[in-house]
Amino acid sequence: MTESKIDLEQQLAQLRHTYVMRLVQELPQLQQGAMLLYQLSDVAWHAQVEDLSVKLHTLAGSAGTFGLPELGEQARQFEQQLKPWLVPGAVVTAAEQQQLIDDIQQLKLPTAVADYPAAPATAEVTAAERAGVYLLCNEPALTEQISTMLDIFGYSYRHFSSVDDLVQAIANTPPEVLIVDLDMHQTPGQCMQGIADLQAKQSSAIPVLLLSHQSDFGSYLNAIRVGAIGYFVKPLNSTELEARLRQQLSRNEREPFRVMLVDDDQLLAEHYALVLRQGGLLVEVLSEPALIFESLKQFHPDVILLDVNMPFCSGPELAQLVRLQQAWLGVPIIYLSSETDGEQQLAALIKAGDDFITKPITDTALLVAVFARAQRARQLADIMTRDSLTGLLQHAHIKERLGLEMLRAVRSSQSVSVVMLDIDHFKKVNDNYGHLIGDQVIANLANLLKQQLRKTDLVGRYGGEEFLLVLPDCSVQRAFTVVEQVRELFAALPFTAAEQRFFCSFSAGICAATLEHADLVIDKADQALYRAKSSGRNRTMLSG
């Protein structure tokens, strides 16, 4: 068991212990509250029934999470019995009241903490130390095409022309990604079976990118069955292969998904938060609904988890408040509640909400459900803000981000450099080779920029073959060095169209973002770009 796993178990055990100690005090109070029903009438009696219902609801939702499923189920049954009593004008007989009071008196904890099982922890996913990229291909031209791409984009890789050599290498150190030319064998099915046998020996599947002349449904189906994450029909588009490769290798480098958890039961909320954080998510716990808007602005969640039954402001009411703000319309809201009434769940979803998770839920199931929803939300947000061809920020959004970075730079007294970049003679590329090849050139440059720049740098497709770069905490001298490195790499990148090989270049203009408005900064960078074009192209010029 890893150190992090032990640490998680210890923290969960401490939370369970704290929860049991809380119940030692709360169960007698709950039972005394039930006894009060004898002494009350009318308004006071209804208020007491409502208070009992809330406490039973909370107990039903939390007990199972902390390893007391039987106690939680009992509380849920008693809560259901109370629901008809909450209806105005409901008639409750003395016998019904006495029976419920007697039942509640039977609620009790196990005789010792050791008598109940520990709550299931998150599944531990361990990955072996992996090498970079392994390429299995014995066709010289294709090997050269892929190797050139991998070299220019700076990937660490090993090439194998023999299956036996590949199997031996994987036995020693598995790769992060495996690229396989299925046409090495006379029958692709034979190669597929070899990959399947290889995967069966791994503790975790190796992501595979497959290359083939076959494009039928059966080939695609067989591909996913052997762990393929990408399938490329020949002739190979290196741009698409590199984009998929980078996407896979950068998965562990992405910004963690952000989850806001709103629950008035702080101990239960901390348990869920601990589980989600252990799974790599950033979690903000909010126990005071009135602070929701301030927290949203500061935290910017990918997903909001809400309890349904909270005092003063219910979950559905809080969800409706969130939906009042245009900025948060696209953030998924998931109800996390012990509410089992299907009609109540539907009513909550109709008011505002996207999904409903019923407590208690195992830690692993919670992590998977929240992770999947957050990942989908992030993907949809990217679709709305990013260019479909390049995956870069769209025109309006890169300008917006520039404005934000300029404000941040003023507050932190840091420099920001802005780069306008344009592919040279791009019209000739489209005229000579067609727009599909032109798109490949644009996408390759976009991929190269994403590969070479820092995570904190921002890149947008400003229009056509023009790009806007925003480099925070970067002087113009440093920006010049970086852009020159990218320019030289791009100029060495070969493109192929109709068996003709050609190369492209770009020109760039750089300025410091010292002016008050983003449009003025962009205009100065554009003027520097114009001077670079006028001076012969394939060069970088500084503003001023």
Secondary structure, 3 states (H helix, E strand, C coil): CCHHHHHHHHHHHHHHHHHHHHHHHHHHHHHHHHHHHHCCCHHHHHHHHHHHHHHHHHHHHHHCCCCCHHHHHHHHHHHHHHHHHHCCCCCCCHHHHHHHHHHHHCCCCCCCHHHCCCCCCCCCCCCCCCEEEEEECCCHHHHHHHHHHHHHCCCCEEEECCHHHHHHHHHHCCEEEEEEEHHHCCCHHHHHHHHHHHHHCCCCCCCEEEEECCCCHHHHHHHHHCCEEEEEECCCCHHHHHHHHHHHHCHHHCCCCEEEEECCCHHHHHHHHHHHHHCCCEEEEECCHHHHHHHHHHHCCCEEEECCCCCCCCHHHHHHHHHCCHHHCCCCEEEEECCCCHHHHHHHHHHCCCEEEECCCCHHHHHHHHHHHHHHHHHHHHHHHECCCCCCECHHHHHHHHHHHHHHHHHHCCCEEEEEEEECCHHHHHHHHCHHHHHHHHHHHHHHHHHHCCCCCEEEEEECCEEEEEEECCCHHHHHHHHHHHHHHHHCCCEEECCEEECCCEEEEEEECCCCCHHHHHHHHHHHHHHHHHCCCCCEEECC
